[in-house]
Amino acid sequence: MSIAKETLNGVAIWPFSHMEFEGDALWILGGLYTWKAKAEQTGGAYSLCEVQGPAGFSIPRHIHDGEDEAFFVGTGQATLLVNEEEITLQLGGFAFVPRGTVHTFRLDEEATKLFLLVTPGGIGHEAMFAEMGQPATERVIPPPPSDVDPEKLGALAARHGTRIVGPPLLSAAG
């Protein structure tokens, strides 16, 4: 389709699609992050990212100051920590976390695909992920990083409106 739709902010957007292995991919903290929709494609309405990693993959607990985040499990199982409550999401499971809320996630199974829907798009996640990671040269889960400096990671996240406030969510066995 070539008919553009004007958004409220005057940015022209067009219909688009990405298949399973399409979209800009990054290796971040031992996970494979693939952008399915970026703010420039949605008129800033949202960004959508698919996350894959090894079983037990988790990121530090954090708060977004300017973005709401929703989570959808496309395959496998993931556990969210929202404030102090653990929520297990299985295939098709969904959760919404408003800005200003402490949260993190953990991929509980090897083949889990967790989708992150961030709104509004383009406020912080896209630039933060680009600075935090590196372009994926293959569509594979990278090895875990060996040299993450928590202070540098916290400063990087803060530049993009995210405050790191605690450790990753460990697995029940870990």
C-alpha angles and dihedrals in degrees: 000000000000102000109114123215118215115227124213091262092054098252115138114229132183134204112267140168140199125204124217099285097032131101133066108304129205136183107227126175092330097317135104110234118189122188110224093174131010129197092254088060096046100042088252093299094122148330123228124202131179116216125200129172144139120299107282095029109153139159130218119283109263149165127227113214098195108021138069116214132206127191128209126181111221095176135358125004136298134185121217125200109208111182097317098328121104114214120190114210121193131187108323093011119144136192135177124211117189121217115275093039124120110237148146138168139225127202105227100190133043096242097045118139112194119188119210116203111193124189132228093027124227097023098112119321099074095052093038093053091046091052094041097048143033131239111276109242089195134022092250134112107262125227115268114272117257100200112047111153106204093206093051091044090051092049091048092050092046091056087062100045098267123119118203107216106168150355128296120276107266122215119253088255094045 
